[in-house]
Amino acid sequence: MPSPAAVLVSNGAISPHAPPSAAAFLDSTPGAYTTARGTLHWWPRHLRRLAESATLLARSHPDLLGLPVPRSRALDLDFHSIQSLVNPSVRVAIHEMRARLPMTKDDDDLALTALVRGAGAGADSVSASGDGLDVFVHVGTYSPPIFGESGARLAVAGRGRDAAAAKYASWARIRKSMEKMRPPGVTELLLTNDGDHILEGAVTNFFVVCQQEEHERNEQFSNQTMDIKFEVQTAPLSDGVLPGIIRQIVIEVCHDIGIPVREMSPSWSNNELWKEAFVTSSLRFIQHVESVQVPLFWEDIQSKTWSDVPWAVKKFQGAGCITTQIQREILKRAAREEYDINSLL
C-alpha cells in the first residue's frame, strides 16, 4: 500500500481518519496557525508569532479563533506557554510521518502546519491544553522549489487582509474570492488597497529590488565611498501585511551584508525602476519573480473577472544577482537554524 500523504494530530492524538490536504484542513477550521518545513527552520520565531496571532484574535477577532465572544482576559500565551502547548503534538506528528515515509525522504520534504483554536462554543470551555484551546498539527509531503529554475508569476487581484498582524486559517476562504481575478499561468495573487502600492502576496511577502532615483542616492549615500544604486523594498507592517518569518530574515540579511533595504510598499507607478523581484514564505524561502501584472483599472477589480480586465505587465529576466545573494545567505542561516525535533517537549 502507498504511504499516507499526510498525518493529522489533535491534542497529541493521531487522527484515525485519512486527513485532508493542508489547504482543505485550513479551509475547514478557524484558528491561528503557522507553517514551516519539517526541518523546523526558525521554529522559535514561528511559535512566538503563533502566540501573538492567537492573543490578537482572542481580543479583537474571536470568530477567527473559533470563539463566540472576545476573551474577557488576554490569553496567557508567551513563547514558553505556546511551546509547551504545541511542541508535543508536533513531535508526535513528525515521528509518525517519518515512520510512514520511504527512507529516501527527509524532513525538508515535509510541510508542517500547527494551528490553535478555541475549544468548544463557550469562552470558559476547557480543552486538553487547559487554556481553552485545541491544538492541531498537520504534516504532509512537500517538494521545495529549486531556486532559479522557475519563477513566480504574479497578478494583483484583491485588497489587503483584515487583522493582518495575525496569521489565521479563515484567510484561506477569503482568498477564494480572488480566484476570479487569477489569469492563466499566474502562480500567486498580490494584494493592494489602491491599485498602486503593493502590500504582499496572498500566501507570500513581496519584495522588489529597486533602482534608486538620483536624488535619493545622493541624499542617502553622500557619506559613502561606494555609490550603491539599488535598494530592496517591501511593505511595512504598518501598511497591513503579515509579519512573515522569512520577510524578517530577508530584512536582517540585507542589513548584515550591506544591501540597502527600505520598508515601503512598492509602487506600481514606479515599476520602471524595478530591476528584480521575489516572494518569500516559510516553505519556499525565496523565489524570484518572472512577471507581475496589474489591472489597468483598479476600480473594476471587485466586479470583473480576469478576462474582462485589461492588464499591464512587468517582466524580469531570471533570478537577479541581488536576489541570488540574499538567497545564498538565507540558506546559510537556515542550515544553522534547524530545530532538533528530539528536543521538543
Phi, psi and chi 1 to 4 in degrees:
 res  aa     phi    psi   chi1   chi2   chi3   chi4
   1 MET       -  143.2  -66.9  179.6   62.6      -
   2 PRO   -68.7  151.8   23.9  -33.5      -      -
   3 SER   -67.5  141.6  -62.6      -      -      -
   4 PRO   -57.8  145.6  -22.2   32.4      -      -
   5 ALA   -81.5  -14.5      -      -      -      -
   6 ALA  -157.6  161.9      -      -      -      -
   7 VAL  -130.6  138.3  168.9      -      -      -
   8 LEU  -124.2  126.9 -179.0   63.3      -      -
   9 VAL  -117.5  132.1  172.0      -      -      -
  10 SER  -121.8  117.7  173.6      -      -      -
  11 ASN    48.8   42.9  -65.5  -33.2      -      -
  12 GLY    87.7   -6.6      -      -      -      -
  13 ALA  -109.1  133.9      -      -      -      -
  14 ILE   -73.1  131.1  -59.8  170.9      -      -
  15 SER   -66.1  133.1  171.5      -      -      -
  16 PRO   -77.5  -10.9   28.7  -34.2      -      -
  17 HIS   -96.4  154.3  -53.2  -67.6      -      -
  18 ALA   -64.1  119.5      -      -      -      -
  19 PRO   -74.9  154.4   26.1  -31.5      -      -
  20 PRO   -76.3  179.1   31.5  -35.9      -      -
  21 SER   -66.5  164.5   66.3      -      -      -
  22 ALA   -60.5  -40.8      -      -      -      -
  23 ALA   -63.4  -43.7      -      -      -      -
  24 ALA   -66.8  -37.0      -      -      -      -
  25 PHE   -61.0  -47.2  166.8   66.1      -      -
  26 LEU   -66.1  -31.4  -68.5  174.8      -      -
  27 ASP   -71.4  -19.5 -168.6   37.7      -      -
  28 SER  -100.9   -8.0   65.7      -      -      -
  29 THR  -144.2  141.9 -176.4      -      -      -
  30 PRO   -78.7  167.2   30.9  -35.4      -      -
  31 GLY   146.0  166.5      -      -      -      -
  32 ALA   -90.4  141.2      -      -      -      -
  33 TYR  -146.4  168.2   78.9   99.7      -      -
  34 THR  -145.7  151.0 -168.8      -      -      -
  35 THR  -128.4  136.3  -63.2      -      -      -
  36 ALA  -145.5  162.9      -      -      -      -
  37 ARG   -68.0  159.4  -69.8 -168.0 -170.0  179.4
  38 GLY   -63.9  -18.3      -      -      -      -
  39 THR   -75.9   -7.1   37.0      -      -      -
  40 LEU    56.5   45.7  -60.1 -179.1      -      -
  41 HIS   -58.8  137.0  -59.2  -71.8      -      -
  42 TRP    53.7   35.5  -61.0  -70.8      -      -
  43 TRP   -58.8  -40.8 -173.8 -120.2      -      -
  44 PRO   -56.5  -35.9  -28.4   37.6      -      -
  45 ARG   -65.7  -39.4  -61.6 -167.1 -168.1 -144.6
  46 HIS   -61.3  -43.2  -76.6  -85.0      -      -
  47 LEU   -65.5  -40.9  -68.7  175.4      -      -
  48 ARG   -62.4  -43.9  -70.5 -172.3 -178.2   93.6
  49 ARG   -66.4  -36.7 -174.2  179.6   62.1 -179.5
  50 LEU   -61.6  -43.6 -175.4   57.9      -      -
  51 ALA   -62.5  -43.5      -      -      -      -
  52 GLU   -65.4  -40.6  -68.1  165.9   -0.7      -
  53 SER   -63.3  -46.9  -65.8      -      -      -
  54 ALA   -63.2  -40.5      -      -      -      -
  55 THR   -65.1  -45.1  -61.0      -      -      -
  56 LEU   -62.2  -45.8 -175.4  153.0      -      -
  57 LEU   -66.1  -39.4  -64.6  176.9      -      -
  58 ALA   -61.4  -33.7      -      -      -      -
  59 ARG   -81.4  -43.4  -69.8  174.1  176.5  171.2
  60 SER  -119.9  -20.2   57.9      -      -      -
  61 HIS  -138.2   63.7  -64.4   80.2      -      -
  62 PRO   -60.1  -30.0   23.0  -34.7      -      -
  63 ASP   -63.0  -31.5   57.3  -49.5      -      -
  64 LEU   -73.5  -15.7  -61.2  179.9      -      -
  65 LEU  -102.3   -1.0 -166.7   63.5      -      -
  66 GLY    84.3   22.3      -      -      -      -
  67 LEU  -106.8  143.6  -64.7  173.0      -      -
  68 PRO   -74.7  -29.6   26.4  -34.6      -      -
  69 VAL  -142.2  161.3  -65.4      -      -      -
  70 PRO   -59.8  146.1  -21.5   32.5      -      -
  71 ARG   -67.0  134.2  -70.7  -72.8  -69.8 -100.6
  72 SER   -67.0  -23.5   57.6      -      -      -
  73 ARG  -129.9  155.3   59.2  178.5  178.5   83.1
  74 ALA   -66.7  145.8      -      -      -      -
  75 LEU   -59.9  136.3  -78.6  175.0      -      -
  76 ASP   -85.7   67.3 -174.0   19.4      -      -
  77 LEU  -117.6  119.0  -73.3  179.0      -      -
  78 ASP  -129.7 -170.6   56.1   16.7      -      -
  79 PHE   -58.4  -46.0  171.1   73.1      -      -
  80 HIS   -69.5  -38.4  -64.9  -68.6      -      -
  81 SER   -71.7  -39.0   61.3      -      -      -
  82 ILE   -70.7  -32.7 -161.3   73.2      -      -
  83 GLN   -63.4  -46.7  176.3  179.1 -111.6      -
  84 SER   -70.1  -24.0   61.7      -      -      -
  85 LEU   -78.3  -41.4 -179.1   65.1      -      -
  86 VAL   -97.4  -39.7  172.1      -      -      -
  87 ASN   -59.5  -37.2  -83.7    0.4      -      -
  88 PRO   -58.8  -39.7  -27.9   37.6      -      -
  89 SER   -71.2  -33.5  -69.4      -      -      -
  90 VAL   -62.9  -44.6  170.2      -      -      -
  91 ARG   -61.8  -44.6 -177.6  175.8   58.8 -173.9
  92 VAL   -60.9  -44.8  169.9      -      -      -
  93 ALA   -65.3  -44.8      -      -      -      -
  94 ILE   -69.1  -42.6  -69.6 -175.6      -      -
  95 HIS   -61.6  -40.0  -78.6  -38.9      -      -
  96 GLU   -66.8  -41.6  177.6   66.3   16.8      -
  97 MET   -66.2  -39.8 -163.7   64.6  179.1      -
  98 ARG   -59.0  -40.1  -77.1  175.6  175.4  173.9
  99 ALA   -66.8  -26.4      -      -      -      -
 100 ARG   -92.8  -15.8  -61.1 -176.0 -175.8 -173.5
 101 LEU   -91.4  155.6  -75.2  175.7      -      -
 102 PRO   -61.6  155.4  -18.5   29.5      -      -
 103 MET   -63.5  -20.6  -66.3  -62.2  -68.2      -
 104 THR   -73.9  -16.1   54.7      -      -      -
 105 LYS   -83.5  146.4  -67.6  -77.9 -172.5  178.9
 106 ASP  -125.1  177.1   60.8   33.2      -      -
 107 ASP   -66.9  -19.6  -72.7   -9.7      -      -
 108 ASP   -73.5  -10.3 -145.7   36.3      -      -
 109 ASP   -94.3   15.1  -63.3  -43.3      -      -
 110 LEU  -118.4  148.5  -57.9  178.1      -      -
 111 ALA  -118.5  126.7      -      -      -      -
 112 LEU  -115.3  129.6 -179.2  145.9      -      -
 113 THR  -119.9  121.6  -62.7      -      -      -
 114 ALA  -109.6  127.8      -      -      -      -
 115 LEU  -129.3  138.1  179.3  143.9      -      -
 116 VAL  -120.5  140.6  -63.9      -      -      -
 117 ARG  -145.5  163.5   72.8  173.8 -173.2 -170.6
 118 GLY   -64.4  139.6      -      -      -      -
 119 ALA   -93.5  129.9      -      -      -      -
 120 GLY    71.3 -172.9      -      -      -      -
 121 ALA   -92.4  -20.6      -      -      -      -
 122 GLY  -101.8  149.5      -      -      -      -
 123 ALA   -65.7  -22.1      -      -      -      -
 124 ASP  -100.0    8.1  -64.4  -34.2      -      -
 125 SER   -67.1  153.8   62.6      -      -      -
 126 VAL  -115.7  131.1  177.6      -      -      -
 127 SER  -110.7 -173.3   72.8      -      -      -
 128 ALA   -62.3  -21.8      -      -      -      -
 129 SER   -80.6  -21.6   72.5      -      -      -
 130 GLY    81.3   -3.1      -      -      -      -
 131 ASP  -110.2   13.2  -73.3  -51.9      -      -
 132 GLY    72.4   24.0      -      -      -      -
 133 LEU  -128.1  145.2  -66.1  175.1      -      -
 134 ASP  -104.3  149.8  -76.4  -34.4      -      -
 135 VAL  -117.5  131.0  177.1      -      -      -
 136 PHE  -125.5  138.3  -63.9   87.1      -      -
 137 VAL  -129.1  122.0  174.6      -      -      -
 138 HIS  -112.1  128.8 -177.1  -74.5      -      -
 139 VAL  -126.0  128.2  179.6      -      -      -
 140 GLY  -137.0  171.8      -      -      -      -
 141 THR   -76.1  154.0   54.7      -      -      -
 142 TYR  -152.6  139.4  172.9   69.8      -      -
 143 SER  -111.7  103.7  -62.5      -      -      -
 144 PRO   -60.8  135.9  -19.1   31.2      -      -
 145 PRO   -67.0  146.6   25.9  -33.9      -      -
 146 ILE   -83.9  120.5  -61.0  175.0      -      -
 147 PHE   -59.2  133.1  178.2   77.6      -      -
 148 GLY    88.3  -13.7      -      -      -      -
 149 GLU   -75.8  -51.5 -110.1 -170.7   23.5      -
 150 SER  -136.9  136.9   61.3      -      -      -
 151 GLY   -98.4  166.4      -      -      -      -
 152 ALA   -78.5  143.8      -      -      -      -
 153 ARG  -116.2  116.0  -64.3 -179.6  -65.1  -82.8
 154 LEU  -112.5  149.8  -44.8  178.8      -      -
 155 ALA  -143.6  134.6      -      -      -      -
 156 VAL   -71.6  125.3  170.3      -      -      -
 157 ALA  -140.8   -3.4      -      -      -      -
 158 GLY  -168.2  176.8      -      -      -      -
 159 ARG   -89.4  163.1  -61.9 -173.5  178.0  -83.9
 160 GLY   -61.6  158.4      -      -      -      -
 161 ARG   -82.2  153.7   67.6 -178.5   80.0 -157.6
 162 ASP   -78.8  154.0  -65.7  -31.4      -      -
 163 ALA    48.1   48.8      -      -      -      -
 164 ALA   -64.6  -21.5      -      -      -      -
 165 ALA   -70.8  -14.0      -      -      -      -
 166 ALA  -112.5  145.6      -      -      -      -
 167 LYS  -100.3  112.7 -168.1  175.6  179.4   73.5
 168 TYR  -132.4  149.2   53.3   89.8      -      -
 169 ALA   -67.0  -32.3      -      -      -      -
 170 SER   -62.6  -16.8  -61.0      -      -      -
 171 TRP   -60.7  -27.2  173.4 -113.9      -      -
 172 ALA   -60.8  -38.1      -      -      -      -
 173 ARG   -73.0  -36.1  -67.6 -164.8  -65.1  -85.6
 174 ILE   -64.9  -37.9  -60.7  171.7      -      -
 175 ARG   -58.5  -32.6  -69.5 -157.8  -43.2  -97.0
 176 LYS   -60.3  -30.3  -71.9 -174.9  176.9 -179.8
 177 SER   -66.8  -17.1   66.2      -      -      -
 178 MET   -91.3   -7.3  -64.3 -172.9  -71.5      -
 179 GLU   -62.8  -26.8  -75.1  -59.8  -45.5      -
 180 LYS   -64.0  -18.7   62.3 -175.7  176.8   63.5
 181 MET  -100.2   12.2  -74.1  -62.6  -65.5      -
 182 ARG   -88.8  109.8 -176.6 -168.0  -68.4  -90.1
 183 PRO   -69.3  157.9  -19.4   32.6      -      -
 184 PRO   -57.1  138.2  -24.2   33.6      -      -
 185 GLY    86.1  -10.7      -      -      -      -
 186 VAL   -76.9  132.4  163.7      -      -      -
 187 THR  -102.3  -12.9   60.1      -      -      -
 188 GLU  -154.0  143.0  169.8   68.0  -41.4      -
 189 LEU  -102.8  141.2  -56.2  178.2      -      -
 190 LEU  -105.6  154.1  -66.2  175.0      -      -
 191 LEU  -114.6  142.2  -48.3  179.1      -      -
 192 THR  -154.7  151.1  176.5      -      -      -
 193 ASN  -102.5   -7.0  -72.7  -33.1      -      -
 194 ASP  -136.6    3.4   60.2    7.8      -      -
 195 GLY    81.7   -2.6      -      -      -      -
 196 ASP  -124.2  -54.8 -178.0   42.6      -      -
 197 HIS   -84.3  115.4  -65.5   89.7      -      -
 198 ILE   -88.9  128.1  -62.5  179.3      -      -
 199 LEU   -88.9  -59.5  -59.8  173.6      -      -
 200 GLU  -169.6  177.9   59.3 -175.3  -26.1      -
 201 GLY   -90.3  168.0      -      -      -      -
 202 ALA   -63.1  -31.6      -      -      -      -
 203 VAL  -132.1   13.9  -64.8      -      -      -
 204 THR  -139.6  166.6   60.8      -      -      -
 205 ASN   -98.0  151.4  -73.0  107.0      -      -
 206 PHE  -117.6  134.9  174.7   70.9      -      -
 207 PHE  -131.5  148.6  -67.2   77.5      -      -
 208 VAL  -126.6  149.3  -61.5      -      -      -
 209 VAL  -100.0  111.6  178.3      -      -      -
 210 CYS  -112.4  133.3 -172.1      -      -      -
 211 GLN   -71.0  128.4  179.9  179.3  -22.4      -
 212 GLN   -76.1  143.9  -66.8 -179.3  -47.9      -
 213 GLU   -71.1  153.1  -62.6 -177.4   74.5      -
 214 GLU   -55.3  -44.2 -170.4   66.0   31.1      -
 215 HIS   -68.0  -30.0   71.7  -82.5      -      -
 216 GLU   -70.3  -40.7  -68.7  179.6  -21.4      -
 217 ARG   -62.9  -44.7  -64.7 -155.3  -56.9  -90.1
 218 ASN   -64.4  -37.9  -67.8  -21.0      -      -
 219 GLU   -74.0  -40.8 -179.5  178.3  -39.1      -
 220 GLN   -82.7  -30.3 -171.9  170.2   -5.2      -
 221 PHE  -122.3   26.5  -58.0  107.0      -      -
 222 SER   -63.2  -25.7   58.4      -      -      -
 223 ASN   -97.8    7.0  -64.7  -34.3      -      -
 224 GLN  -105.9  145.7  -63.9 -171.8   15.1      -
 225 THR   -76.3  -29.0   56.3      -      -      -
 226 MET   -93.6  127.8 -178.1 -176.6  -63.4      -
 227 ASP   -86.1   96.0 -177.5   20.8      -      -
 228 ILE   -82.3  125.2  -58.4  175.5      -      -
 229 LYS  -102.7   -6.5  -62.3 -179.0  179.6 -179.6
 230 PHE  -128.4  155.2  -59.5   95.5      -      -
 231 GLU  -142.7  153.5   68.4  178.4   10.0      -
 232 VAL   -91.6  133.6  173.3      -      -      -
 233 GLN  -123.7  140.0  -64.7  179.0   -2.6      -
 234 THR  -151.7  151.7 -167.4      -      -      -
 235 ALA   -62.7  140.6      -      -      -      -
 236 PRO   -75.1  156.4   29.5  -34.8      -      -
 237 LEU   -59.0  -31.8  -60.4 -176.7      -      -
 238 SER   -65.6  -18.2   58.3      -      -      -
 239 ASP   -82.8   -5.9  -81.8    5.6      -      -
 240 GLY    95.7   57.4      -      -      -      -
 241 VAL  -125.6  159.0  -60.3      -      -      -
 242 LEU   -69.1  133.8 -177.2   72.9      -      -
 243 PRO   -74.7   74.8   27.1  -33.0      -      -
 244 GLY   -62.8  144.3      -      -      -      -
 245 ILE   -63.1  -49.8  -56.3  -61.5      -      -
 246 ILE   -71.0  -30.1  -54.5  -58.8      -      -
 247 ARG   -53.9  -48.1  172.7 -169.9  179.4  -83.2
 248 GLN   -68.3  -36.2 -177.2   58.6   35.9      -
 249 ILE   -62.1  -42.2  -61.5  -64.3      -      -
 250 VAL   -60.5  -44.6  167.9      -      -      -
 251 ILE   -61.3  -42.8  -68.5  172.0      -      -
 252 GLU   -65.1  -41.9  -66.8  172.2    8.9      -
 253 VAL   -60.6  -46.8  163.3      -      -      -
 254 CYS   -59.4  -44.3  -71.7      -      -      -
 255 HIS   -61.1  -42.0  -76.9  -50.0      -      -
 256 ASP   -72.4  -34.6  -70.2  -13.2      -      -
 257 ILE  -103.3    8.2   65.3  178.4      -      -
 258 GLY    85.9   21.0      -      -      -      -
 259 ILE   -92.2  121.8  -63.2  175.7      -      -
 260 PRO   -59.8  134.0  -21.6   32.6      -      -
 261 VAL  -134.2  136.6   58.4      -      -      -
 262 ARG  -130.9  129.8 -168.1 -170.2  -46.7 -164.7
 263 GLU   -86.1   92.9  -67.0 -175.1   65.5      -
 264 MET  -150.5  142.4   61.9  177.4  -67.5      -
 265 SER   -66.6  121.0  -64.9      -      -      -
 266 PRO   -56.9  134.2  -25.1   35.8      -      -
 267 SER   -99.7  122.5  172.7      -      -      -
 268 TRP   -60.4  -32.5  175.0 -103.6      -      -
 269 SER   -64.4  -15.4   58.8      -      -      -
 270 ASN  -109.2   22.6  -69.1  -31.9      -      -
 271 ASN   -65.9  -16.0   77.3   81.0      -      -
 272 GLU   -66.1  -16.9   73.2  -81.8   -0.2      -
 273 LEU   -90.9   -7.4  -59.6  176.5      -      -
 274 TRP   -77.0  119.5  -61.5   -0.4      -      -
 275 LYS  -102.1  -28.6  -58.3  -52.8  177.0 -176.4
 276 GLU  -144.9  162.4  -55.1  172.3   26.1      -
 277 ALA  -151.7  151.4      -      -      -      -
 278 PHE  -153.9  159.8   57.7   91.1      -      -
 279 VAL  -119.6  155.8  -68.4      -      -      -
 280 THR  -133.2  150.6   61.9      -      -      -
 281 SER  -160.5  167.3   74.3      -      -      -
 282 SER   -72.5  -15.3  -68.0      -      -      -
 283 LEU   -91.6  -50.0  -70.5 -178.4      -      -
 284 ARG   -88.4   -9.9   70.7 -173.2   77.1 -174.2
 285 PHE    63.5  -89.4  -75.0   -0.1      -      -
 286 ILE  -139.0  134.6 -178.3  170.5      -      -
 287 GLN  -134.1  127.8 -177.4 -178.3   24.5      -
 288 HIS   -69.8  157.5   77.7  -85.6      -      -
 289 VAL  -102.8  131.8  169.4      -      -      -
 290 GLU   -87.0  -38.4  -70.4 -176.2    3.2      -
 291 SER  -157.0  152.9   62.4      -      -      -
 292 VAL  -130.5  131.2  179.3      -      -      -
 293 GLN  -128.2  143.8   55.9 -169.7   95.7      -
 294 VAL  -132.9  136.5  174.7      -      -      -
 295 PRO   -61.8  137.7  -21.0   32.4      -      -
 296 LEU   -65.8  -31.1  -70.5  179.4      -      -
 297 PHE  -121.3   95.6  -54.4  105.9      -      -
 298 TRP   -62.3  -30.5  170.1 -116.1      -      -
 299 GLU   -61.7  -23.8  -63.7   79.3    6.4      -
 300 ASP   -87.9   -2.1  -67.4  -23.0      -      -
 301 ILE   -65.6  -28.3 -160.8  167.6      -      -
 302 GLN   -79.6  -19.9  -61.1  -62.0  -36.9      -
 303 SER  -114.3   -7.0   58.1      -      -      -
 304 LYS  -108.9  170.5  -56.9  -72.7 -173.5  179.1
 305 THR  -110.0  169.9   63.5      -      -      -
 306 TRP   -57.4  -36.1   70.5  -93.3      -      -
 307 SER   -74.0  -15.9   60.1      -      -      -
 308 ASP   -92.8   -1.5  -60.8  -41.1      -      -
 309 VAL  -116.1  130.2  173.9      -      -      -
 310 PRO   -76.2  141.9   25.1  -31.2      -      -
 311 TRP  -118.6  147.2  -62.8   85.8      -      -
 312 ALA  -105.6  140.6      -      -      -      -
 313 VAL  -126.9  136.3 -178.8      -      -      -
 314 LYS  -116.1  127.1  169.2   80.9  173.9 -177.2
 315 LYS  -114.7  150.2  -66.5 -174.1  177.1 -179.1
 316 PHE  -124.0  155.6  -59.0   91.7      -      -
 317 GLN  -102.5   86.3  -61.8  -61.6  -42.8      -
 318 GLY    69.2 -172.3      -      -      -      -
 319 ALA   -79.0  118.9      -      -      -      -
 320 GLY   -74.2  171.3      -      -      -      -
 321 CYS   -68.9  -34.9   60.9      -      -      -
 322 ILE   -73.1  -42.9  -66.3  178.4      -      -
 323 THR   -58.1  -43.4  -58.6      -      -      -
 324 THR   -65.2  -39.4  -58.8      -      -      -
 325 GLN   -63.7  -42.2 -173.6  178.3   -1.2      -
 326 ILE   -65.5  -43.6  -65.8  170.4      -      -
 327 GLN   -58.6  -43.8  159.7   74.0   -4.1      -
 328 ARG   -60.6  -41.9 -171.3  179.4  -59.5  119.1
 329 GLU   -71.1  -36.0 -175.0   62.4   26.9      -
 330 ILE   -62.5  -42.3  -74.1  176.9      -      -
 331 LEU   -64.2  -36.8  -70.7 -179.9      -      -
 332 LYS   -61.3  -44.7  -70.2  179.1 -176.3  177.0
 333 ARG   -71.3  -35.3  -61.8 -173.8 -177.6 -154.8
 334 ALA   -62.2  -38.6      -      -      -      -
 335 ALA   -62.8  -29.0      -      -      -      -
 336 ARG   -87.3  -11.9  -59.5 -165.6  -60.6  -96.4
 337 GLU  -112.2   16.2  -67.5  -73.2  -18.3      -
 338 GLU   -66.6  140.0  -71.6 -173.7   14.9      -
 339 TYR   -99.4  127.4 -158.6   80.4      -      -
 340 ASP   -72.1  110.1 -178.3    8.0      -      -
 341 ILE   -60.1  -29.8 -175.1   66.5      -      -
 342 ASN   -71.7  -13.4  -64.6  -48.3      -      -
 343 SER   -90.4   -5.9   70.0      -      -      -
 344 LEU   -64.1  143.8  -65.5  179.9      -      -
 345 LEU   -64.7      -  -62.9  175.3      -      -
